[in-house]
Amino acid sequence: MQDYDKPTPVMGETVADYRARVAEHQAERARRRQEELLEQTSIQNTPAMRIRVWERLHQVTLPRNPAHRLLEVIAADTELSLDQVREEQRARQMPPAPAPLVEPAP
């Protein structure tokens, strides 16, 4: 756990209470991380969602280079094929579809 994320002591709080609160905070962070690890491999999530979870956990964005070695790591960690990761990479590089034209009402 990083120091900037650690709960701060509260005036009048005993050392034992503070330690218990820190331990509770660490347990909650560990639980949330475990949930995210499960999300990044869940077949209920699309490949795009799984890759976004991976990016959030590792604070790294999907590389643009289709030959980047990190793609193999992402594929393994998300339990996706390398082709699925590259497909998401290609989808992100495509320009967004234009908004449909709406005719003004008469």
C-alpha positions, 0 to 999 in steps of 0.5 A, a space after each residue: 500500500 502506498 503512503 498517500 492512500 493510507 488512512 490518516 490518524 484521527 484526533 483522539 483515536 488510539 493506536 490500536 484503533 488506527 491500526 485496525 482501521 488501516 488493516 480494514 482499509 488494506 483488506 478492502 483494497 485487496 478485495 477490490 483488486 481481487 474483484 478486478 482481477 476476476 473481471 479482467 478474465 470474466 467471459 461475461 465481459 467483452 474483450 474491450 472491457 477486459 482490456 480496459 480492466 487490465 489497463 486500469 490495474 496496471 496503469 498502462 494503455 494498450 500499445 499501438 504497435 501490433 508487434 509490441 511484446 506487451 500484447 502477449 502479456 495482456 492476452 495472457 492476463 485477460 485470457 484472450 487470444 493475441 488476435 482478440 487483443 490485436 482486434 481491439 487495438 485495430 478498433 481503437 485506431 479506427 476513427 469514430 463513426 460520424 453522427 447520423 444527420 438529422 433533418 430539421 423538422 418542418 
